[in-house]
Amino acid sequence: MKTFKIGGVHPNEHKIKAEDQSITLDLPKQGIVFVSQHLGAPSECVVVKGDKVKVGQLLTKNENFIGANVHSPFSGTVNKIDTIYDASGYRKEAIVIDVEGDEWLENIDRSETIKREISLEKDEIIAKIKEMGIVGLGGACFPTHVKLMIPEGKTAEYLIINGVECEPYLTDDYRLMVERGEQCLVGVSILQKALGVKTAYIGIENNKPKAIEHLKKLTKSFEGIEVVALHVKYPQGAEKQLINAITGREVQSGKLPIDAGCVVCNICTAHAVYEAVQKNKPLIDRIVTVTGLHVEKVANLFVRIGTPISMLLDAVGGVPANTSKIISGGPMMGKALFSTDTAVTKGTSALLLMDESDAHRGEPTNCIRCAKCVSACPMGLEPYLLGALVENEDFERAENESVMDCIECGSCLYTCPSYRPLLDCIRVGKYTVRVLQSKRK
């Protein structure tokens, strides 16, 4: 069984009701679609108040290299275009749509027939993925078409698909692999064709035996796709760690996966690519895990992007009385919601409801030099040192100590017996160093 070489931790998995079938959520009465939902240059609205829109219609356009279009998840009338709080508490431009029925653009194939034959050529695939607004659905929301455009002088040898889902509580990737495995594999084949690579590996942790067995059976009829079972260890799903676990290669400091001959995509992204290329369907919906130890009806929900967060919470029985924090994402890398008065975006993989005992942070005390954070760090860094350097505003030395290599997995914070805010400090340090580097340029 394979895994990455350095560091890692083993949080309790809490994969609650992972075997329950996913549920498709009803449409809201009103949707909130943020104008920009990707990492990169902002998008621009192509609709105005009062416009009638259909499902799949272009709402915002982005012609920048690193950018992504946004399409309407609903049919109805544009009520207004306003600034609305996002999950992190920042006011962002958003399109509010009064939902009226469910009328789709006619060129979207809504049939359940699985289309395996890929008719588009490499450049056409990349153009279609860009047109349909596909971004990485593992959390970063990096535009997928950019990953497929290999820089001159670089060579992609392997496509690596992340089906690891190493974050505790999250089960949306798992349900997608079990319920829509063949569509995912067609998506993988499309990505292979776009990259011109013969070999694709799908990494899955061995706490998901059904997904491993199911995809292994399906891959027998697909060329060049291999399922790789991995040890359960966090953060196995991080790009650099996954590359190391599957290929044995290391992505050097300051380098990207392509420098190791690899391109990494999430399994949900592969499914979205299938729908975009084979069904002409933009990225207008996704699967979201809504979970927590005290949640009444934990579920994986297929929801339209733009659906109010409150609807997802209502679908699982509401917010338990003892809830202290609602996290967008998992407990290790997710971020607490500023308010539930926001909506699902392309990057919303989960909502985790935590009670006071689970959400409470211990009072920080002095570092006891136990080096647990050093042992846990999957990047081979010294988190205790980086935290101290940032606290003392020694950002130049923090840069020299490779603070920018931190993948913000939270393993250091998880292991610290002194409850030091290591991850918080390192995030501040990375932001400051990035500003300093930009000024130098």
C-alpha positions as CSV (number, residue, x, y, z in Angstrom):
1,M,0.0,0.0,0.0
2,K,1.4,3.4,-1.0
3,T,1.6,6.7,0.8
4,F,3.8,9.8,0.9
5,K,7.2,9.8,2.6
6,I,7.3,12.7,5.0
7,G,5.0,13.7,7.9
8,G,1.2,13.4,8.0
9,V,-1.4,12.8,10.8
10,H,-4.3,10.5,11.4
11,P,-7.4,12.4,12.5
12,N,-10.6,10.5,13.3
13,E,-12.3,9.9,10.0
14,H,-16.0,10.5,10.9
15,K,-17.2,9.4,7.5
16,I,-20.8,9.6,8.7
17,K,-23.4,7.8,6.6
18,A,-21.0,7.4,3.7
19,E,-23.0,4.5,2.3
20,D,-26.3,6.5,2.0
21,Q,-27.4,7.4,-1.5
22,S,-27.0,11.0,-2.4
23,I,-30.1,13.3,-2.6
24,T,-31.0,15.9,-5.2
25,L,-32.1,19.1,-3.5
26,D,-35.2,21.0,-4.7
27,L,-34.7,24.4,-6.5
28,P,-34.7,27.5,-4.4
29,K,-37.2,30.3,-4.9
30,Q,-34.3,32.7,-5.3
31,G,-30.7,32.0,-6.2
32,I,-27.5,34.0,-5.5
33,V,-24.8,33.4,-8.1
34,F,-21.4,35.1,-7.4
35,V,-19.9,36.7,-10.5
36,S,-16.4,35.3,-9.9
37,Q,-16.0,31.8,-8.6
38,H,-12.4,30.9,-9.4
39,L,-8.8,31.6,-8.6
40,G,-7.6,34.3,-11.1
41,A,-8.8,37.5,-12.7
42,P,-12.4,38.6,-12.0
43,S,-15.2,37.9,-14.4
44,E,-17.6,40.5,-15.9
45,C,-21.5,40.3,-16.0
46,V,-23.2,39.9,-19.4
47,V,-26.7,40.2,-17.9
48,V,-28.5,43.1,-16.3
49,K,-31.5,43.5,-14.0
50,G,-34.7,42.3,-15.6
51,D,-33.1,39.9,-18.0
52,K,-34.8,36.5,-18.5
53,V,-32.3,33.6,-18.2
54,K,-32.4,29.9,-18.8
55,V,-30.4,27.1,-17.1
56,G,-26.9,27.0,-18.7
57,Q,-27.0,30.5,-20.1
58,L,-23.9,32.6,-19.7
59,L,-24.1,35.0,-16.8
60,T,-20.5,36.2,-16.5
61,K,-17.7,36.1,-19.0
62,N,-13.9,35.9,-18.5
63,E,-11.5,36.2,-21.4
64,N,-8.4,36.3,-19.2
65,F,-5.9,33.3,-19.4
66,I,-6.6,32.5,-15.7
67,G,-10.3,33.0,-15.5
68,A,-13.6,31.1,-15.7
69,N,-17.1,31.8,-17.0
70,V,-20.2,31.4,-14.8
71,H,-23.5,30.1,-16.2
72,S,-27.0,30.3,-14.8
73,P,-28.0,27.4,-12.6
74,F,-31.6,28.5,-12.8
75,S,-34.2,29.8,-15.2
76,G,-36.1,33.0,-14.2
77,T,-35.5,36.7,-14.0
78,V,-32.5,38.6,-12.8
79,N,-33.8,40.4,-9.7
80,K,-30.7,42.5,-9.1
81,I,-26.9,42.6,-9.3
82,D,-25.5,43.6,-5.9
83,T,-22.6,43.0,-3.5
84,I,-23.4,40.2,-1.1
85,Y,-21.4,38.6,1.7
86,D,-19.6,35.4,0.6
87,A,-18.7,32.5,2.9
88,S,-15.6,34.3,4.3
89,G,-17.5,37.6,5.1
90,Y,-16.3,39.6,2.1
91,R,-18.8,41.5,0.0
92,K,-18.6,40.2,-3.6
93,E,-20.6,41.1,-6.7
94,A,-23.4,38.6,-7.2
95,I,-26.4,38.0,-9.5
96,V,-29.7,37.4,-7.7
97,I,-32.2,35.3,-9.8
98,D,-35.9,34.9,-9.1
99,V,-36.4,31.2,-10.0
100,E,-39.3,30.6,-12.3
101,G,-39.6,26.9,-13.4
102,D,-36.6,25.0,-14.7
103,E,-36.1,25.8,-18.4
104,W,-32.8,24.6,-19.9
105,L,-30.9,25.7,-23.0
106,E,-31.8,23.3,-25.8
107,N,-28.2,22.4,-26.6
108,I,-27.6,20.7,-23.2
109,D,-27.9,17.0,-23.3
110,R,-30.0,16.1,-20.2
111,S,-30.4,12.4,-21.0
112,E,-29.0,9.7,-18.7
113,T,-27.3,7.9,-21.6
114,I,-23.5,7.7,-20.9
115,K,-21.5,8.9,-23.9
116,R,-18.1,7.2,-24.0
117,E,-16.9,8.1,-27.5
118,I,-14.8,11.3,-27.4
119,S,-15.3,13.2,-30.7
120,L,-13.5,16.4,-29.9
121,E,-9.7,16.8,-30.5
122,K,-7.2,18.1,-27.9
123,D,-7.6,21.8,-28.6
124,E,-11.3,21.6,-28.9
125,I,-11.6,19.8,-25.5
126,I,-9.5,22.6,-23.8
127,A,-11.7,25.3,-25.4
128,K,-14.9,23.5,-24.4
129,I,-13.7,23.2,-20.8
130,K,-12.9,26.9,-20.7
131,E,-16.2,27.8,-22.3
132,M,-18.2,25.7,-19.7
133,G,-16.5,27.3,-16.7
134,I,-14.9,24.2,-15.3
135,V,-12.6,24.8,-12.3
136,G,-10.9,22.5,-9.8
137,L,-13.5,21.1,-7.5
138,G,-11.1,19.9,-4.8
139,G,-11.2,23.4,-3.2
140,A,-8.8,25.7,-5.0
141,C,-11.1,26.5,-7.9
142,F,-8.2,26.9,-10.3
143,P,-9.4,27.0,-13.9
144,T,-9.0,23.5,-15.3
145,H,-8.2,24.6,-18.9
146,V,-5.1,26.3,-17.6
147,K,-3.8,23.0,-16.1
148,L,-4.2,21.4,-19.5
149,M,-2.2,23.9,-21.4
150,I,1.3,22.6,-20.7
151,P,4.0,25.3,-20.9
152,E,6.6,25.1,-23.6
153,G,9.6,23.0,-22.4
154,K,7.5,21.0,-20.0
155,T,6.1,17.5,-20.6
156,A,3.1,15.8,-18.9
157,E,3.8,12.1,-18.4
158,Y,1.1,11.2,-15.9
159,L,-2.4,12.3,-15.1
160,I,-3.2,11.8,-11.4
161,I,-6.8,11.9,-10.3
162,N,-7.5,12.7,-6.7
163,G,-10.1,10.5,-5.2
164,V,-8.4,10.4,-1.9
165,E,-10.8,12.6,0.1
166,C,-8.5,12.5,3.2
167,E,-10.4,15.3,5.0
168,P,-12.4,14.0,8.0
169,Y,-16.2,14.0,7.6
170,L,-16.2,14.6,3.8
171,T,-17.8,11.9,1.6
172,D,-19.0,13.7,-1.5
173,D,-16.1,12.4,-3.7
174,Y,-16.8,8.9,-2.5
175,R,-20.5,9.1,-3.4
176,L,-19.6,10.4,-6.8
177,M,-17.2,7.6,-7.5
178,V,-19.7,5.0,-6.4
179,E,-22.8,6.5,-8.0
180,R,-21.3,8.0,-11.2
181,G,-18.1,6.1,-11.7
182,E,-18.4,5.5,-15.4
183,Q,-19.0,9.2,-16.1
184,C,-16.0,10.0,-14.0
185,L,-13.8,7.6,-16.0
186,V,-14.9,9.1,-19.3
187,G,-13.9,12.4,-17.8
188,V,-10.5,11.0,-17.0
189,S,-10.2,9.8,-20.6
190,I,-11.1,13.2,-21.9
191,L,-8.4,14.8,-19.7
192,Q,-5.9,12.2,-20.9
193,K,-6.7,13.1,-24.5
194,A,-6.4,16.8,-23.8
195,L,-3.0,16.3,-22.1
196,G,-1.7,13.7,-24.6
197,V,-0.8,11.3,-21.8
198,K,-1.2,7.5,-22.0
199,T,-1.3,6.8,-18.2
200,A,-3.7,8.0,-15.6
201,Y,-3.8,7.0,-11.9
202,I,-6.8,7.4,-9.6
203,G,-5.6,7.6,-6.0
204,I,-8.1,6.4,-3.4
205,E,-7.5,5.8,0.3
206,N,-8.2,2.2,1.4
207,N,-11.0,3.3,3.8
208,K,-13.2,3.4,0.6
209,P,-13.1,-0.3,-0.5
210,K,-16.4,0.0,-2.5
211,A,-15.1,2.9,-4.6
212,I,-11.8,1.1,-5.2
213,E,-13.5,-2.2,-6.2
214,H,-16.1,-0.4,-8.3
215,L,-13.7,1.7,-10.3
216,K,-11.2,-1.2,-10.8
217,K,-14.0,-3.2,-12.5
218,L,-14.9,-0.2,-14.7
219,T,-11.3,0.6,-15.7
220,K,-11.1,-2.8,-17.4
221,S,-12.9,-1.3,-20.3
222,F,-10.8,2.0,-20.3
223,E,-7.3,2.2,-21.7
224,G,-4.5,3.5,-19.5
225,I,-6.4,4.2,-16.3
226,E,-5.2,2.5,-13.1
227,V,-6.8,2.7,-9.6
228,V,-4.2,3.0,-6.8
229,A,-5.1,2.1,-3.3
230,L,-3.4,4.3,-0.7
231,H,-2.8,4.2,3.1
232,V,-5.2,6.4,5.1
233,K,-3.0,9.4,6.1
234,Y,-3.7,13.1,6.0
235,P,-2.9,15.1,3.8
236,Q,-2.7,12.3,1.2
237,G,-4.9,14.4,-1.2
238,A,-2.5,17.3,-1.4
239,E,-1.0,17.5,-4.9
240,K,2.6,17.1,-3.9
241,Q,1.9,14.3,-1.4
242,L,-0.3,12.5,-3.9
243,I,2.3,12.7,-6.6
244,N,4.9,11.3,-4.2
245,A,2.6,8.5,-3.0
246,I,1.7,7.3,-6.5
247,T,4.8,7.9,-8.6
248,G,7.6,8.3,-6.0
249,R,8.5,11.6,-7.5
250,E,9.0,14.8,-5.5
251,V,8.0,18.3,-6.5
252,Q,10.9,20.5,-5.5
253,S,10.6,23.7,-3.6
254,G,9.1,26.5,-5.7
255,K,8.1,24.1,-8.4
256,L,4.8,22.9,-9.8
257,P,3.4,19.3,-10.4
258,I,4.2,19.7,-14.1
259,D,7.9,20.0,-13.2
260,A,7.6,16.4,-12.0
261,G,5.8,15.4,-15.2
262,C,2.4,15.3,-13.5
263,V,-1.0,17.0,-13.8
264,V,-3.4,16.5,-10.8
265,C,-7.2,16.9,-11.0
266,N,-9.9,16.1,-8.6
267,I,-12.4,13.2,-9.3
268,C,-15.3,15.7,-9.1
269,T,-13.5,17.8,-11.7
270,A,-13.2,14.8,-14.0
271,H,-17.0,14.3,-13.7
272,A,-17.6,18.0,-14.5
273,V,-15.3,17.6,-17.6
274,Y,-17.4,14.7,-18.8
275,E,-20.6,16.7,-18.5
276,A,-19.0,19.7,-20.2
277,V,-17.4,17.9,-23.2
278,Q,-19.9,15.0,-23.7
279,K,-23.2,16.7,-22.6
280,N,-22.4,20.4,-23.3
281,K,-23.4,21.1,-19.7
282,P,-21.7,24.0,-17.9
283,L,-20.6,23.8,-14.3
284,I,-24.0,24.6,-12.7
285,D,-24.3,22.1,-9.9
286,R,-22.2,19.9,-7.6
287,I,-22.4,17.4,-4.8
288,V,-22.0,18.8,-1.2
289,T,-21.6,16.9,2.1
290,V,-23.6,18.3,4.9
291,T,-22.4,16.7,8.1
292,G,-21.5,16.8,11.8
293,L,-21.6,14.6,14.8
294,H,-24.9,16.0,16.0
295,V,-26.6,16.7,12.6
296,E,-30.0,14.9,12.5
297,K,-29.9,13.7,8.8
298,V,-26.3,13.8,7.5
299,A,-26.4,13.7,3.7
300,N,-24.7,14.3,0.4
301,L,-26.7,16.7,-1.6
302,F,-26.7,17.4,-5.4
303,V,-27.4,21.1,-5.5
304,R,-27.4,23.9,-8.0
305,I,-24.6,26.4,-7.6
306,G,-26.3,29.6,-6.1
307,T,-28.6,27.6,-3.8
308,P,-28.8,29.4,-0.4
309,I,-26.8,27.7,2.3
310,S,-29.9,27.8,4.6
311,M,-31.7,25.3,2.2
312,L,-28.9,22.8,2.7
313,L,-29.1,23.1,6.5
314,D,-32.9,22.7,6.5
315,A,-32.5,19.6,4.4
316,V,-30.5,17.9,7.1
317,G,-32.9,18.8,9.9
318,G,-31.6,22.3,10.7
319,V,-28.8,23.5,12.8
320,P,-28.4,21.7,16.2
321,A,-28.8,24.0,19.2
322,N,-25.3,23.3,20.5
323,T,-23.6,24.3,17.1
324,S,-20.7,26.6,17.7
325,K,-19.3,26.8,14.2
326,I,-20.3,26.0,10.6
327,I,-17.3,25.2,8.4
328,S,-17.2,25.4,4.6
329,G,-15.1,22.4,3.8
330,G,-13.4,19.9,6.1
331,P,-12.1,20.5,9.7
332,M,-8.5,20.6,8.7
333,M,-8.5,23.1,5.8
334,G,-12.0,24.5,5.7
335,K,-12.9,27.9,6.9
336,A,-15.7,29.0,9.3
337,L,-18.7,30.6,7.6
338,F,-19.2,34.3,8.3
339,S,-22.9,33.9,7.9
340,T,-25.4,31.3,6.6
341,D,-26.9,34.2,4.5
342,T,-24.8,33.2,1.5
343,A,-25.0,30.6,-1.3
344,V,-23.3,27.5,-2.7
345,T,-20.4,28.2,-5.0
346,K,-18.3,26.0,-7.3
347,G,-15.8,25.6,-4.4
348,T,-18.4,24.5,-1.8
349,S,-17.5,20.8,-1.1
350,A,-19.0,20.5,2.4
351,L,-20.7,22.1,5.3
352,L,-19.5,20.8,8.7
353,L,-21.5,21.7,11.8
354,M,-19.4,21.5,14.9
355,D,-20.5,21.9,18.5
356,E,-18.7,23.9,21.2
357,S,-16.5,21.0,22.5
358,D,-15.2,20.1,19.0
359,A,-14.9,23.7,17.7
360,H,-13.2,25.2,20.8
361,R,-9.5,26.0,20.6
362,G,-7.4,25.6,23.7
363,E,-5.7,28.6,25.2
364,P,-2.2,29.0,23.6
365,T,0.7,28.5,25.9
366,N,4.5,28.6,25.4
367,C,6.1,26.2,22.9
368,I,7.6,23.3,24.7
369,R,10.0,22.3,21.9
370,C,8.4,18.9,21.5
371,A,8.9,19.0,17.7
372,K,5.6,17.2,17.0
373,C,4.8,19.9,14.4
374,V,8.1,19.1,12.6
375,S,7.3,15.4,12.6
376,A,3.8,16.1,11.2
377,C,4.7,18.6,8.5
378,P,4.4,16.8,5.1
379,M,6.6,19.5,3.5
380,G,9.5,19.0,5.9
381,L,9.3,22.5,7.4
382,E,9.7,23.7,11.0
383,P,6.3,25.2,11.8
384,Y,7.3,26.2,15.3
385,L,10.1,28.4,13.9
386,L,7.9,29.8,11.1
387,G,5.2,30.7,13.6
388,A,7.7,32.5,15.8
389,L,9.3,34.4,12.9
390,V,5.9,35.7,11.8
391,E,5.0,36.7,15.3
392,N,8.2,38.7,15.5
393,E,7.6,40.1,12.0
394,D,10.9,38.6,10.7
395,F,9.3,38.0,7.3
396,E,12.6,37.9,5.4
397,R,13.9,35.0,7.4
398,A,10.5,33.3,7.2
399,E,10.9,33.5,3.4
400,N,14.4,32.0,3.6
401,E,13.0,29.2,5.8
402,S,10.6,28.3,3.0
403,V,7.3,29.6,4.4
404,M,5.9,29.7,0.9
405,D,6.2,25.9,0.7
406,C,3.6,25.5,3.3
407,I,0.4,23.8,1.9
408,E,-1.7,25.0,4.8
409,C,-2.9,21.5,5.7
410,G,-3.1,22.2,9.4
411,S,-1.2,19.2,10.5
412,C,1.0,21.3,12.7
413,L,-1.9,22.9,14.5
414,Y,-3.6,19.5,14.9
415,T,-0.6,18.1,16.7
416,C,0.5,21.0,18.9
417,P,0.0,20.3,22.6
418,S,0.5,24.0,23.4
419,Y,-2.4,25.0,21.1
420,R,0.0,27.4,19.3
421,P,-1.8,29.2,16.4
422,L,0.8,27.9,13.9
423,L,-1.3,27.7,10.8
424,D,-2.8,31.2,11.4
425,C,0.7,32.7,11.8
426,I,2.0,30.9,8.7
427,R,-0.9,32.1,6.6
428,V,-0.2,35.7,7.6
429,G,3.5,35.1,6.9
430,K,2.7,33.7,3.4
431,Y,0.5,36.6,2.5
432,T,3.1,39.2,3.7
433,V,6.0,37.4,1.9
434,R,3.9,37.3,-1.3
435,V,3.3,41.0,-1.1
436,L,7.0,41.6,-0.5
437,Q,7.9,39.4,-3.5
438,S,5.5,41.3,-5.7
439,K,7.0,44.6,-4.7
440,R,10.5,43.3,-5.6
441,K,9.2,42.4,-9.1
